[in-house]
Structure formats: C-alpha cells, structure tokens
C-alpha cells in the first residue's frame, strides 16, 4: 500500500510503501469501477503496476502527471472492451 511520497520542490526523495501479508485482517471492496474514457496514471513497478491516480480524461491525467512527477509513469485509458469484459465476466461492482 502506498502511504505517501516525501520530498521538496516537486522532487520526490522517498516513497513509503507498506506490504501486508495475505493472511492479514485487511479487507478491500470495490465500490465503483472506472467509466469508459477515464484515464489511469500508472507507475511501472515490474510485474505489478501501481495505480497513482484515476483521472476523468486524458487532459486531466496529463495535468496531474505534470504536477506529480514519477519517472516510470504512463497513462492507460479505460476502454469499452475492458468495461464490457467486466460485465460479461460478472466483475461489475455491487
């Protein structure tokens, strides 16, 4: 879990993350899925990208990224195919 970034003058010096065991008592629930056209700002962390921000559109994502610099960040738009697959496969939010 990403707890925060610390630095000065727009430069992140350290990112604090905490890892929990799958046996922990923490429970997470998806209450709403992203809509078509929303844009995820992701950071490449090897096999598991980290979601940094979810923006309403590409312009908002680019603006957020310009104000929050990450060296391995990239944008990924939520597509109709992705949303459709969630519905067909029964992965819609309750």
Order of alpha helices (4+ residues) and beta strands (2+ residues): beta-beta-beta-beta-alpha-beta-alpha
